[in-house]
Amino acid sequence: MSKPKSEKQPRGARIRDDFTGTTVQRLRDSAGNVCAFPGCFVHTHGANASGDGVVNLGVACHIKAAAPLGPRYDPEQTSDERKHFDNGIWMCQTHSRLIDADQSNYSVEELQEWKRAAEIRANAQLNQKSFTEKEVRVAVDEGSIALLQRFSNMSADPVNAPVAELMRGHELSLANLDPRFSVEVNKNGDRFEYFIQPVAEEVSLQLIIEGTDKIEGYLAGEKALLEEGRELVIPSDHFRLEGSRLIEALHGKVLGGQKGTLTMGAPKRELPGTLYVRTEDGSETLVDTFTFYYTSGTLRTVFEGAALEGLVDIRAHCSHDGQDTKFDISISLDAWRGKDILEFPRFSRLVKAAKHLSTGRLVFELEMNNQLVPYDSRSAEGSEEFHSQIDWMIHYLELARKVAANCDAPIVMVDTEMSPDIYQILRKYNKLLDGPVISPREPKILCKGEFDYTPRCTFESLEKQGIFAMIRISEPDGMKFNLFGQGVKAPRLSRIFTNVEYIFYTDLEFKDKPKFEVHTTVDTAVTTLLHPDDNWSVGEALADVSEVSHQDD
């Protein structure tokens, strides 16, 4: 440790290479005025109790000893190296004794690692707030979540910081404001949610709602709350609760600058649900099992659920007298946005079930009070249109997935647009992926042009030798089109025309430039196939939809 130099060294004393005052101050500053011993974090310099002076509890220790026989002494060091900043570490008095002891167990490498860690921590604390453990305890009592967050961030071991214990202490402190309630605090994104539940059988509070005419949709929301138990959300500046110190304190905090809401509703309960297709003969095909949520009000019970990871949304209600039952089902591809179209969840099961929709119907069934309650899609508004929509959508996806299976990169559903024009393109290429397509061609001119004159080639020789009654024509480039927000380029199409006729002639004015025409006949057949040298490729979406080219089948 550093000691002031005496002008004369006693005979027999060890000669020490102590740090200069400037080096001592630099070591203290680089450590942030905090002991470098792992986990210590003691501040070593500050004002005394009276405020008229300072107290220094820090020591500039040598990593390699300042004198022979000291811990970690290195005889190869020069005097300047021993008293250099690089050979020092800032410690509190307690820990300085541990590392400066003659029998110290701490190695040079270990102390250098401590020093570097202390410097990194000191740098991280710049422009940060500082507080003591006592201040943290006060913060818990006062319910200061922000301070608890900062405490966790400053912990030496943030992974194992006692966040759960701190949050539990905060919850208990809040509950102590009103023992009639229990409090649970959850962090949801950038906000904190307080779940307050009564533990006493009877709790009396007075809710005063003001300015309801300025709350959008308030009257309809209040009606839904009373009749169906649905949630009603009221902004914090339109209500106040009286009769609980806990509620009033939290509400006061919200009004103090943090916007909040009051959400009221009947308890939301869970029910197991099943979605399947039932045909007229009574056979059933399972689509999915999922969870329903329901609430009840004065008039009816409302059910809500989503199957196939949100693809199918189901809503139903049933009046308590059984006279009013309604079932609505909708489908949205937004649930699959961002997914590889070859990896849609339970798609094969959906395809299997959809094959029975032409003669069957969708049924969702929930289990309530040990009884199965079915709801039939035939009773839903627009059920026929919905069945047609889902049938077309599934067929569209099947066609798109077949194309995707042949592409050089995944096709991800960036957007959910399903265009009738793209549907026709997908149909055409799906046929070609199964193999060449043969179709007839009505008689008409197919192509014409000029050919170079060759002395050995005469019309007489062509008539004698004969020519091939076949011609092959390939596209110069493959079709490009958008599919779910990505650009797809198809292989070029090649068309082989058989049983064609040729007409050769020359113009009287240009006898040296023979011409030809190729005509299809009643016997002509056209074989269309994908060019064997080309691949399917995926890239960025076409900026101009008009770039999509359309070829005749």
C-alpha positions as CSV (number, residue, x, y, z in Angstrom):
1,M,0.0,0.0,0.0
2,S,1.2,3.6,-0.6
3,K,2.9,5.4,2.3
4,P,4.4,8.8,2.4
5,K,8.2,8.8,1.7
6,S,10.5,9.9,4.5
7,E,13.4,12.0,3.6
8,K,15.9,9.5,5.1
9,Q,15.6,5.8,5.1
10,P,16.6,4.1,8.4
11,R,19.5,1.7,8.1
12,G,18.3,-1.9,7.3
13,A,14.8,-0.7,6.0
14,R,13.5,-2.0,2.7
15,I,13.6,0.5,-0.2
16,R,10.1,0.9,-1.5
17,D,8.9,2.2,-4.9
18,D,5.7,4.0,-3.7
19,F,3.2,5.7,-6.0
20,T,3.3,9.4,-6.5
21,G,0.3,11.5,-5.3
22,T,-0.8,12.0,-9.0
23,T,-0.8,8.2,-9.6
24,V,-2.8,7.6,-6.4
25,Q,-5.4,10.0,-7.4
26,R,-5.5,8.5,-10.9
27,L,-6.0,5.0,-9.5
28,R,-8.9,6.2,-7.3
29,D,-10.6,8.0,-10.2
30,S,-10.2,5.1,-12.6
31,A,-12.0,2.8,-10.1
32,G,-14.8,5.3,-9.6
33,N,-13.8,5.9,-6.0
34,V,-15.0,2.3,-5.3
35,C,-13.1,-0.7,-4.0
36,A,-12.1,-3.0,-6.8
37,F,-12.5,-6.2,-4.7
38,P,-15.3,-8.2,-6.4
39,G,-18.6,-7.6,-4.8
40,C,-17.4,-5.0,-2.3
41,F,-18.4,-1.7,-4.1
42,V,-17.6,0.3,-1.0
43,H,-17.2,4.1,-1.7
44,T,-13.8,5.1,-0.3
45,H,-13.8,8.9,-0.4
46,G,-16.3,11.5,0.8
47,A,-17.2,14.3,3.3
48,N,-16.9,13.7,7.0
49,A,-19.9,13.9,9.3
50,S,-19.5,17.6,10.1
51,G,-19.0,18.5,6.5
52,D,-15.9,20.5,7.0
53,G,-13.5,18.0,5.7
54,V,-13.0,14.7,3.8
55,V,-12.5,11.1,4.8
56,N,-10.4,8.7,2.8
57,L,-10.8,5.0,3.3
58,G,-9.1,3.9,0.1
59,V,-5.6,2.6,-0.5
60,A,-3.5,2.4,-3.7
61,C,-2.1,-1.1,-3.5
62,H,0.7,-2.6,-5.6
63,I,-0.1,-5.5,-7.8
64,K,3.5,-6.5,-7.9
65,A,5.1,-5.6,-4.5
66,A,6.8,-2.2,-4.1
67,A,9.8,-3.8,-2.3
68,P,11.6,-7.1,-2.0
69,L,9.9,-9.8,0.2
70,G,6.5,-8.3,-0.5
71,P,3.7,-10.3,-2.1
72,R,4.1,-10.9,-5.8
73,Y,7.5,-9.1,-6.0
74,D,9.1,-9.1,-9.4
75,P,12.8,-8.5,-9.4
76,E,12.8,-7.9,-13.2
77,Q,10.7,-4.8,-12.8
78,T,12.4,-1.4,-12.9
79,S,11.7,1.2,-10.2
80,D,9.5,3.2,-12.6
81,E,7.5,0.1,-13.5
82,R,6.8,-0.6,-9.8
83,K,5.3,2.8,-9.2
84,H,3.6,3.1,-12.5
85,F,-0.3,3.3,-12.8
86,D,-0.4,-0.1,-14.5
87,N,1.0,-1.7,-11.3
88,G,-1.6,-0.3,-9.0
89,I,-5.2,-1.2,-7.9
90,W,-7.6,0.8,-5.7
91,M,-9.0,-1.0,-2.7
92,C,-10.8,-0.2,0.6
93,Q,-8.7,-0.6,3.8
94,T,-10.2,-3.9,4.7
95,H,-9.4,-5.6,1.4
96,S,-6.1,-3.9,1.0
97,R,-4.8,-5.8,4.0
98,L,-5.9,-9.1,2.3
99,I,-3.9,-8.5,-0.9
100,D,-0.9,-6.8,0.7
101,A,-0.3,-9.5,3.3
102,D,3.0,-11.3,2.8
103,Q,1.2,-14.6,2.4
104,S,-1.4,-13.3,0.0
105,N,-3.1,-15.9,-2.2
106,Y,-4.1,-13.5,-4.9
107,S,-2.1,-13.7,-8.2
108,V,-1.0,-10.9,-10.4
109,E,-3.4,-12.0,-13.2
110,E,-6.3,-12.1,-10.7
111,L,-5.6,-8.5,-9.5
112,Q,-5.2,-7.2,-13.0
113,E,-8.6,-8.7,-13.8
114,W,-10.2,-7.1,-10.8
115,K,-8.7,-3.7,-11.8
116,R,-10.0,-4.0,-15.3
117,A,-13.5,-5.0,-14.1
118,A,-13.6,-2.0,-11.7
119,E,-12.6,0.4,-14.5
120,I,-15.4,-1.0,-16.8
121,R,-17.9,-0.7,-14.0
122,A,-16.8,2.8,-13.2
123,N,-17.2,3.8,-16.8
124,A,-20.7,2.2,-16.9
125,Q,-21.7,4.3,-13.9
126,L,-21.1,7.6,-15.6
127,N,-24.3,9.7,-15.9
128,Q,-26.1,7.1,-13.7
129,K,-27.8,7.7,-10.4
130,S,-26.2,6.4,-7.2
131,F,-28.0,5.2,-4.1
132,T,-27.5,3.1,-1.0
133,E,-29.1,-0.2,0.1
134,K,-31.0,1.8,2.7
135,E,-32.5,4.0,0.0
136,V,-33.6,0.8,-1.8
137,R,-35.4,-0.5,1.4
138,V,-37.2,2.9,1.7
139,A,-38.1,2.6,-2.0
140,V,-39.7,-0.8,-1.4
141,D,-41.8,0.6,1.4
142,E,-42.9,3.5,-0.8
143,G,-43.6,1.3,-3.8
144,S,-41.0,2.8,-6.1
145,I,-40.8,0.4,-8.9
146,A,-38.4,2.6,-10.9
147,L,-35.9,2.5,-8.1
148,L,-36.1,-1.2,-7.9
149,Q,-35.4,-1.5,-11.6
150,R,-32.3,0.7,-11.2
151,F,-31.2,-1.5,-8.2
152,S,-31.4,-4.6,-10.4
153,N,-29.4,-2.9,-13.1
154,M,-26.6,-2.0,-10.7
155,S,-26.4,-5.4,-9.1
156,A,-23.0,-7.1,-9.4
157,D,-24.8,-10.2,-10.6
158,P,-27.8,-9.0,-12.7
159,V,-28.8,-12.5,-13.7
160,N,-29.3,-13.6,-10.1
161,A,-30.6,-10.2,-8.8
162,P,-33.4,-10.8,-6.2
163,V,-36.1,-9.3,-8.5
164,A,-38.8,-11.6,-7.3
165,E,-38.1,-10.8,-3.6
166,L,-38.1,-7.1,-4.3
167,M,-41.4,-7.3,-6.2
168,R,-42.9,-9.4,-3.5
169,G,-41.9,-6.8,-0.9
170,H,-43.4,-4.1,-3.1
171,E,-46.7,-6.1,-3.3
172,L,-46.8,-6.7,0.5
173,S,-46.1,-3.0,1.2
174,L,-49.0,-2.1,-1.1
175,A,-51.3,-4.7,0.5
176,N,-50.5,-3.3,3.9
177,L,-52.3,-0.1,2.8
178,D,-55.6,-2.0,2.8
179,P,-55.5,-5.6,4.3
180,R,-58.9,-6.3,2.6
181,F,-57.0,-6.7,-0.7
182,S,-54.2,-8.8,-2.2
183,V,-51.9,-7.1,-4.8
184,E,-50.1,-8.7,-7.7
185,V,-47.8,-6.5,-9.8
186,N,-46.9,-7.6,-13.4
187,K,-44.7,-5.9,-15.9
188,N,-46.2,-5.8,-19.4
189,G,-43.8,-4.1,-21.9
190,D,-43.1,-0.6,-20.7
191,R,-46.0,-0.5,-18.2
192,F,-46.9,-2.1,-14.8
193,E,-50.3,-3.7,-14.2
194,Y,-51.7,-4.0,-10.7
195,F,-54.1,-6.9,-10.1
196,I,-56.0,-6.1,-6.9
197,Q,-58.4,-8.8,-5.5
198,P,-60.5,-8.7,-2.4
199,V,-59.6,-11.2,0.3
200,A,-62.5,-10.2,2.6
201,E,-66.0,-11.5,1.9
202,E,-67.4,-8.0,1.7
203,V,-65.6,-5.0,0.5
204,S,-67.3,-1.7,0.0
205,L,-65.9,0.9,-2.4
206,Q,-67.5,3.9,-4.1
207,L,-66.8,4.3,-7.8
208,I,-67.5,7.8,-9.2
209,I,-67.4,8.1,-13.0
210,E,-67.3,11.6,-14.5
211,G,-67.5,13.0,-18.0
212,T,-69.0,9.9,-19.6
213,D,-70.1,12.0,-22.6
214,K,-66.4,12.5,-23.4
215,I,-65.5,8.7,-23.2
216,E,-65.8,7.2,-26.7
217,G,-68.3,4.3,-26.8
218,Y,-69.1,4.5,-23.1
219,L,-72.9,3.9,-23.3
220,A,-72.4,0.8,-25.6
221,G,-69.6,-0.4,-23.4
222,E,-71.6,0.0,-20.2
223,K,-74.5,-2.0,-21.8
224,A,-72.1,-4.8,-22.8
225,L,-70.7,-4.9,-19.3
226,L,-74.1,-5.2,-17.6
227,E,-75.7,-7.6,-20.2
228,E,-72.8,-9.8,-21.2
229,G,-70.0,-9.2,-18.6
230,R,-67.7,-7.7,-21.2
231,E,-64.8,-5.5,-20.2
232,L,-65.4,-1.7,-19.9
233,V,-62.3,0.5,-19.9
234,I,-62.4,3.9,-18.4
235,P,-59.4,6.4,-18.6
236,S,-57.9,7.5,-15.2
237,D,-59.0,11.1,-15.6
238,H,-62.7,10.1,-15.8
239,F,-63.1,8.2,-12.5
240,R,-62.1,8.0,-8.9
241,L,-62.4,5.3,-6.2
242,E,-63.1,6.1,-2.6
243,G,-63.1,3.9,0.5
244,S,-59.6,2.3,0.2
245,R,-56.3,3.9,1.0
246,L,-54.6,1.4,-1.4
247,I,-56.9,2.2,-4.4
248,E,-56.7,5.9,-3.7
249,A,-52.8,5.8,-3.5
250,L,-52.5,4.0,-6.8
251,H,-55.0,6.3,-8.5
252,G,-53.2,9.3,-7.1
253,K,-50.0,8.0,-8.6
254,V,-51.7,7.6,-12.0
255,L,-53.1,11.1,-11.9
256,G,-49.6,12.3,-10.9
257,G,-48.4,11.9,-14.5
258,Q,-48.7,8.3,-15.5
259,K,-51.7,7.6,-17.6
260,G,-53.7,4.5,-16.6
261,T,-57.1,2.9,-17.1
262,L,-59.7,1.2,-15.0
263,T,-60.9,-2.1,-16.5
264,M,-64.1,-3.6,-15.2
265,G,-65.7,-6.9,-16.3
266,A,-67.2,-10.1,-15.1
267,P,-64.7,-12.9,-14.3
268,K,-63.3,-14.5,-17.5
269,R,-63.4,-18.2,-17.3
270,E,-61.8,-20.9,-19.5
271,L,-63.5,-23.8,-21.3
272,P,-62.1,-26.6,-23.5
273,G,-63.3,-26.3,-27.1
274,T,-63.1,-28.4,-30.2
275,L,-63.5,-27.5,-33.9
276,Y,-64.4,-30.1,-36.4
277,V,-66.3,-30.8,-39.7
278,R,-69.4,-32.9,-39.5
279,T,-70.9,-34.4,-42.7
280,E,-74.5,-35.2,-43.4
281,D,-73.9,-38.9,-42.6
282,G,-72.7,-37.9,-39.1
283,S,-69.0,-38.5,-39.7
284,E,-66.6,-36.0,-38.1
285,T,-63.1,-34.8,-38.9
286,L,-61.1,-33.0,-36.2
287,V,-59.7,-29.6,-37.1
288,D,-58.3,-28.3,-33.8
289,T,-58.7,-28.2,-30.0
290,F,-58.3,-24.9,-28.2
291,T,-59.4,-22.8,-25.2
292,F,-62.6,-20.8,-25.0
293,Y,-63.1,-17.8,-22.8
294,Y,-66.6,-16.8,-21.6
295,T,-68.2,-14.1,-19.5
296,S,-71.8,-13.8,-18.3
297,G,-74.0,-10.8,-17.7
298,T,-77.6,-10.2,-16.8
299,L,-79.0,-11.3,-20.2
300,R,-76.5,-13.7,-21.9
301,T,-73.3,-15.6,-21.8
302,V,-70.6,-14.7,-24.4
303,F,-68.0,-17.1,-25.8
304,E,-64.8,-16.2,-27.6
305,G,-62.0,-18.4,-28.9
306,A,-59.4,-18.8,-31.7
307,A,-58.4,-22.0,-33.4
308,L,-55.4,-22.9,-35.5
309,E,-53.2,-20.4,-33.7
310,G,-55.6,-17.5,-34.5
311,L,-56.5,-18.4,-38.1
312,V,-60.1,-19.1,-37.2
313,D,-61.9,-16.7,-34.8
314,I,-65.0,-18.0,-33.2
315,R,-67.6,-15.9,-31.3
316,A,-70.9,-17.0,-29.9
317,H,-73.5,-16.0,-27.4
318,C,-76.5,-17.6,-25.7
319,S,-79.2,-15.8,-23.8
320,H,-80.1,-17.1,-20.4
321,D,-83.6,-17.9,-21.5
322,G,-82.3,-19.9,-24.5
323,Q,-84.3,-17.8,-27.0
324,D,-81.3,-16.0,-28.5
325,T,-78.4,-18.0,-29.8
326,K,-75.8,-16.7,-32.3
327,F,-72.6,-18.1,-33.7
328,D,-70.1,-16.2,-35.8
329,I,-66.9,-17.6,-37.3
330,S,-64.3,-15.7,-39.3
331,I,-60.9,-16.5,-40.8
332,S,-57.9,-14.3,-41.2
333,L,-54.5,-15.0,-42.6
334,D,-52.9,-12.4,-40.4
335,A,-52.3,-15.1,-37.8
336,W,-49.8,-16.7,-40.3
337,R,-48.1,-13.5,-41.3
338,G,-44.3,-13.9,-41.2
339,K,-44.4,-17.7,-41.4
340,D,-43.0,-19.9,-44.2
341,I,-46.0,-21.0,-46.2
342,L,-44.7,-24.6,-46.1
343,E,-44.8,-24.6,-42.3
344,F,-48.3,-23.4,-41.5
345,P,-49.5,-25.1,-38.3
346,R,-52.0,-27.9,-38.8
347,F,-52.5,-27.0,-42.4
348,S,-52.7,-30.7,-43.5
349,R,-55.5,-31.2,-41.0
350,L,-57.3,-28.2,-42.3
351,V,-57.1,-29.4,-45.9
352,K,-58.4,-32.8,-44.9
353,A,-61.4,-31.2,-43.1
354,A,-62.1,-28.7,-45.9
355,K,-62.7,-31.6,-48.4
356,H,-65.9,-32.4,-46.5
357,L,-67.2,-28.8,-46.3
358,S,-69.2,-29.2,-49.6
359,T,-71.4,-31.8,-48.0
360,G,-70.8,-30.9,-44.3
361,R,-70.5,-28.0,-41.9
362,L,-68.1,-26.6,-39.3
363,V,-69.0,-27.3,-35.7
364,F,-67.4,-26.0,-32.6
365,E,-68.1,-27.8,-29.4
366,L,-67.4,-26.6,-25.8
367,E,-67.6,-28.6,-22.6
368,M,-69.6,-26.7,-19.9
369,N,-70.8,-28.2,-16.6
370,N,-69.8,-31.7,-17.9
371,Q,-72.0,-31.3,-20.9
372,L,-71.0,-30.9,-24.6
373,V,-72.6,-27.8,-26.2
374,P,-72.3,-27.7,-30.0
375,Y,-72.6,-24.7,-32.3
376,D,-73.2,-25.3,-36.0
377,S,-71.8,-23.0,-38.7
378,R,-75.0,-23.4,-40.7
379,S,-76.6,-21.2,-38.0
380,A,-74.1,-18.4,-38.5
381,E,-74.8,-15.4,-40.7
382,G,-73.4,-15.8,-44.2
383,S,-72.3,-19.4,-43.6
384,E,-72.5,-20.4,-47.3
385,E,-70.3,-17.5,-48.3
386,F,-67.9,-18.4,-45.5
387,H,-67.7,-22.0,-46.6
388,S,-66.9,-20.8,-50.2
389,Q,-64.4,-18.4,-48.9
390,I,-62.5,-21.0,-46.8
391,D,-62.6,-23.5,-49.6
392,W,-61.1,-21.0,-52.1
393,M,-58.5,-19.9,-49.6
394,I,-57.3,-23.4,-48.9
395,H,-57.1,-24.3,-52.6
396,Y,-55.1,-21.1,-53.2
397,L,-52.7,-22.0,-50.4
398,E,-52.3,-25.5,-51.7
399,L,-51.4,-24.2,-55.1
400,A,-49.0,-21.6,-53.6
401,R,-47.3,-24.3,-51.4
402,K,-46.7,-26.6,-54.4
403,V,-44.9,-23.7,-56.1
404,A,-43.0,-22.9,-52.9
405,A,-41.8,-26.5,-52.6
406,N,-39.9,-26.1,-55.9
407,C,-38.4,-22.7,-55.2
408,D,-34.8,-22.0,-54.3
409,A,-35.7,-20.1,-51.1
410,P,-38.7,-20.1,-48.6
411,I,-41.7,-18.1,-49.5
412,V,-42.8,-16.2,-46.3
413,M,-46.2,-14.6,-45.9
414,V,-45.2,-10.9,-45.9
415,D,-48.7,-9.8,-46.8
416,T,-52.0,-11.8,-47.0
417,E,-53.3,-10.6,-50.4
418,M,-54.9,-13.3,-52.4
419,S,-55.5,-12.2,-56.0
420,P,-57.8,-13.9,-58.5
421,D,-55.2,-13.1,-61.2
422,I,-52.4,-14.8,-59.2
423,Y,-54.8,-17.7,-58.5
424,Q,-55.1,-18.4,-62.3
425,I,-51.3,-18.2,-62.7
426,L,-50.8,-20.7,-59.8
427,R,-53.3,-23.0,-61.4
428,K,-51.5,-23.0,-64.7
429,Y,-48.1,-23.7,-63.2
430,N,-49.4,-26.3,-60.8
431,K,-50.6,-28.3,-63.9
432,L,-47.1,-27.9,-65.5
433,L,-45.4,-29.0,-62.3
434,D,-47.3,-32.3,-62.7
435,G,-45.9,-32.7,-66.2
436,P,-46.2,-31.5,-69.8
437,V,-49.7,-30.3,-70.8
438,I,-51.0,-31.3,-74.2
439,S,-53.7,-29.3,-75.9
440,P,-55.2,-28.8,-79.4
441,R,-54.5,-25.8,-81.5
442,E,-56.9,-24.4,-84.1
443,P,-55.5,-23.9,-87.7
444,K,-53.8,-20.5,-88.1
445,I,-50.5,-19.0,-88.8
446,L,-48.0,-19.7,-86.0
447,C,-44.9,-17.8,-87.1
448,K,-43.1,-16.5,-90.1
449,G,-39.7,-15.1,-91.1
450,E,-36.7,-15.1,-93.5
451,F,-33.9,-17.6,-93.9
452,D,-30.5,-17.3,-95.5
453,Y,-30.2,-18.5,-99.1
454,T,-28.1,-21.6,-99.5
455,P,-27.2,-22.8,-103.1
456,R,-27.6,-26.4,-102.0
457,C,-31.0,-25.8,-100.5
458,T,-33.8,-25.6,-103.1
459,F,-37.5,-26.0,-102.9
460,E,-37.1,-29.1,-105.0
461,S,-34.7,-30.6,-102.5
462,L,-37.0,-29.8,-99.6
463,E,-39.9,-31.5,-101.3
464,K,-37.8,-34.5,-102.0
465,Q,-36.2,-34.9,-98.6
466,G,-39.1,-33.7,-96.5
467,I,-39.0,-31.5,-93.3
468,F,-39.8,-32.1,-89.7
469,A,-43.5,-31.4,-89.0
470,M,-42.6,-30.0,-85.6
471,I,-41.4,-26.7,-84.2
472,R,-40.3,-25.8,-80.6
473,I,-40.7,-22.2,-79.3
474,S,-39.4,-21.1,-75.9
475,E,-40.1,-17.9,-74.0
476,P,-37.2,-15.4,-73.8
477,D,-37.7,-15.1,-70.0
478,G,-39.8,-16.7,-67.3
479,M,-42.9,-15.1,-65.8
480,K,-42.5,-12.9,-62.7
481,F,-45.3,-12.4,-60.2
482,N,-45.9,-11.4,-56.6
483,L,-46.9,-14.1,-54.1
484,F,-47.7,-13.1,-50.5
485,G,-45.5,-10.0,-50.7
486,Q,-42.5,-11.7,-52.4
487,G,-41.4,-11.8,-56.0
488,V,-41.4,-15.2,-57.8
489,K,-39.8,-16.0,-61.1
490,A,-41.0,-19.1,-62.9
491,P,-39.0,-21.2,-65.4
492,R,-39.5,-20.3,-69.0
493,L,-42.2,-22.1,-70.9
494,S,-41.4,-24.2,-73.9
495,R,-44.1,-25.2,-76.5
496,I,-43.7,-28.0,-79.0
497,F,-46.1,-27.8,-81.9
498,T,-46.5,-31.1,-83.9
499,N,-48.2,-31.7,-87.3
500,V,-47.5,-28.2,-88.6
501,E,-47.2,-27.1,-92.2
502,Y,-44.6,-24.9,-93.8
503,I,-45.0,-22.5,-96.7
504,F,-41.9,-21.2,-98.5
505,Y,-41.9,-18.4,-101.0
506,T,-39.9,-15.4,-102.3
507,D,-40.9,-12.0,-103.3
508,L,-40.3,-11.2,-106.9
509,E,-38.3,-8.1,-106.0
510,F,-36.1,-10.0,-103.4
511,K,-35.4,-13.4,-104.9
512,D,-32.3,-13.8,-102.8
513,K,-34.3,-13.6,-99.5
514,P,-36.5,-16.6,-99.2
515,K,-39.3,-16.5,-96.6
516,F,-41.3,-19.0,-94.7
517,E,-44.6,-19.4,-92.7
518,V,-45.5,-22.1,-90.2
519,H,-49.2,-22.9,-89.9
520,T,-51.0,-25.2,-87.5
521,T,-53.5,-27.6,-88.8
522,V,-56.5,-29.5,-87.5
523,D,-54.1,-32.3,-86.5
524,T,-51.7,-30.0,-84.6
525,A,-51.1,-30.7,-80.9
526,V,-49.3,-28.3,-78.5
527,T,-47.2,-29.7,-75.7
528,T,-46.4,-27.1,-73.0
529,L,-43.7,-27.8,-70.4
530,L,-41.3,-26.0,-68.1
531,H,-37.9,-25.4,-69.5
532,P,-35.6,-28.1,-68.0
533,D,-32.6,-25.8,-67.6
534,D,-34.5,-23.2,-65.5
535,N,-35.3,-23.0,-61.8
536,W,-37.9,-21.3,-59.6
537,S,-36.5,-18.4,-57.8
538,V,-37.7,-16.1,-54.9
539,G,-36.7,-12.4,-54.5
540,E,-38.1,-9.0,-53.6
541,A,-41.7,-8.2,-54.6
542,L,-42.3,-6.4,-57.9
543,A,-42.6,-2.7,-57.3
544,D,-44.9,-2.4,-60.3
545,V,-47.7,-4.9,-60.4
546,S,-48.1,-4.2,-64.1
547,E,-44.7,-6.0,-64.5
548,V,-46.5,-9.3,-64.1
549,S,-46.6,-10.9,-67.5
550,H,-49.5,-13.1,-68.7
551,Q,-49.0,-15.8,-71.3
552,D,-51.7,-17.7,-73.0
553,D,-52.2,-21.3,-71.9
